[in-house]
Amino acid sequence: MIIKVCGMREPDNIRELLELKPDYVGFIFYAHSKRFVGELHADAMASIFSSTKKTGVFVNETMDTMADKVMQYDLDVVQMHGDESAEFCRSFRKFLRNVQTEKHVEIIKAFGISEGFDFGILASYEDFVDYFLFDTKTTEHGGSGVCFDWSILENYHGKKSYILSGGLSPDNIHGINEIKDARFYGIDLNSKFEINAGVKDIDKLRNVFEIIRSTKN
């Protein structure tokens, strides 16, 4: 059960978060997001990380731009949170190999989930991404703070592991214990743990980290 915290951008806040040892930390490179990372300096970013995987979140971005950010910020993961096709994911994976061969960069493909979502479309993505991320369907590409009906996940019959996102909070976090699925890889925490957009409440996160790590070990 990995823990990903997304929407970070303030260096001091990031340093506090890293003391909790999250598995992934997400930086949003989507200019229309309230949590857009802006001009966070690459040197400052590099100086505050250890083994936590740096994740760049993009929405319908070009391959060149995403690859540039991977190299500028030494990203470990690219999360595509828009309408990217399976062919685009395949091509980007090949593109990354051509421009950066030193390490494997994980690809997470996010999907907005709502009643009636067709999980069958995910089959064409499975060979080209490392994980799926299931978020609440919104027009803003995530960060809504709204939780979707997790029973919908029973309709997912693919093989790829997934991360659960969308409205996870201290009030509903115990509910993830009801999801009995070997493909359930981890959780993505964001807006319900904020003091304001892009700044996380470390005490709230600490409590949830303790809950997750005590119940899932």
SVG drawing of the C-alpha trace seen along z (x, -y; Angstrom):
<svg xmlns="http://www.w3.org/2000/svg" viewBox="-24 -31 46 41">
<polyline fill="none" stroke="black" stroke-width="0.4" points="0.0,0.0 1.9,-3.0 1.1,-6.6 1.2,-9.4 0.7,-13.0 -0.1,-15.3 -0.3,-19.0 2.9,-20.1 4.8,-23.2 6.2,-25.0 9.7,-23.9 9.3,-24.1 6.0,-22.3 7.6,-19.6 10.5,-19.2 8.0,-18.6 6.1,-16.1 9.3,-14.1 9.8,-13.5 6.7,-11.2 8.4,-9.2 5.7,-9.2 6.3,-6.8 5.4,-9.4 5.1,-13.1 3.2,-14.8 3.9,-18.2 1.2,-19.5 2.5,-21.0 -1.0,-21.9 -1.2,-25.7 -5.0,-25.7 -4.8,-23.8 -5.0,-25.7 -2.0,-23.6 0.2,-24.5 3.8,-24.1 4.8,-27.3 8.5,-28.2 9.7,-25.8 13.5,-25.8 14.9,-22.5 17.9,-22.8 15.7,-23.3 13.6,-20.3 16.6,-18.1 18.0,-19.1 15.0,-18.0 14.4,-14.5 15.7,-11.1 14.0,-7.9 10.6,-9.4 9.5,-9.2 9.1,-12.6 5.9,-12.6 5.1,-15.1 1.3,-15.5 0.4,-16.6 -2.9,-17.2 -2.9,-16.7 0.7,-17.9 3.2,-17.4 5.8,-14.7 8.6,-17.3 7.4,-19.3 6.9,-16.3 10.3,-14.9 11.9,-18.3 10.3,-18.4 11.5,-14.8 15.1,-15.9 14.9,-19.3 13.4,-18.0 14.8,-14.5 11.3,-13.1 10.8,-9.4 7.2,-9.3 5.0,-10.9 1.3,-10.9 -1.0,-11.7 -4.3,-13.1 -6.0,-14.1 -7.4,-12.4 -4.2,-10.8 -4.7,-7.7 -3.1,-4.3 -1.1,-5.0 0.1,-8.3 1.3,-6.5 3.1,-3.9 4.8,-6.6 5.8,-8.6 7.4,-5.5 9.5,-5.0 10.2,-8.7 11.5,-8.8 13.8,-5.9 15.3,-7.9 16.0,-11.0 16.7,-9.5 18.1,-6.0 19.6,-6.2 16.6,-5.1 13.1,-3.7 10.5,-6.5 7.2,-5.1 4.0,-6.1 0.7,-6.5 -2.4,-7.0 -5.3,-8.6 -9.0,-8.1 -12.0,-9.9 -14.5,-7.4 -18.3,-7.8 -21.3,-5.6 -21.3,-3.6 -17.5,-4.1 -16.4,-1.6 -13.4,0.2 -13.0,2.1 -11.1,-0.9 -8.2,-0.3 -7.2,2.9 -5.4,1.1 -3.3,-0.8 -2.0,2.0 1.2,2.8 2.3,-0.9 1.8,-2.2 2.9,-1.0 -0.2,-1.9 -3.7,-3.3 -5.0,-6.0 -8.7,-6.1 -10.0,-9.6 -13.4,-11.2 -14.6,-12.4 -14.6,-16.2 -14.1,-18.9 -11.1,-20.1 -8.9,-16.9 -8.8,-16.1 -8.4,-17.9 -12.2,-18.2 -12.2,-16.8 -15.2,-14.6 -15.1,-10.9 -16.6,-8.5 -18.6,-5.3 -15.8,-2.8 -18.2,0.1 -17.7,-0.8 -14.3,0.7 -15.9,4.1 -16.4,3.6 -12.7,3.4 -11.4,6.8 -8.0,5.8 -4.6,7.0 -2.9,3.6 -2.5,2.4 -4.2,-0.9 -3.9,-3.9 -7.1,-5.3 -7.7,-9.0 -10.6,-11.5 -11.8,-12.9 -9.8,-10.7 -10.0,-12.3 -9.5,-11.5 -13.2,-10.9 -13.3,-8.1 -9.8,-6.7 -10.8,-3.7 -13.2,-2.7 -10.3,-1.6 -10.1,1.5 -13.3,2.7 -11.6,2.8 -10.4,6.4 -8.4,6.3 -4.8,7.5 -4.5,4.9 -5.1,2.0 -1.6,0.5 -2.1,-2.6 -3.7,-5.9 -3.3,-9.5 -3.9,-12.3 -4.5,-15.9 -7.2,-18.5 -8.7,-17.1 -5.4,-17.6 -4.8,-21.2 -4.5,-24.4 -4.9,-26.1 -4.3,-25.1 -0.8,-23.6 0.0,-23.7 -0.7,-20.5 -1.6,-20.1 1.2,-17.9 -0.5,-16.9 -3.5,-15.6 -1.3,-13.7 0.8,-12.2 -2.4,-10.8 -3.5,-9.2 0.0,-7.8 -0.1,-6.1 -3.6,-4.7 -2.6,-3.3 0.7,-1.9 -0.8,-0.2 -3.7,1.4 -1.9,2.4 1.3,3.9"/>
</svg>
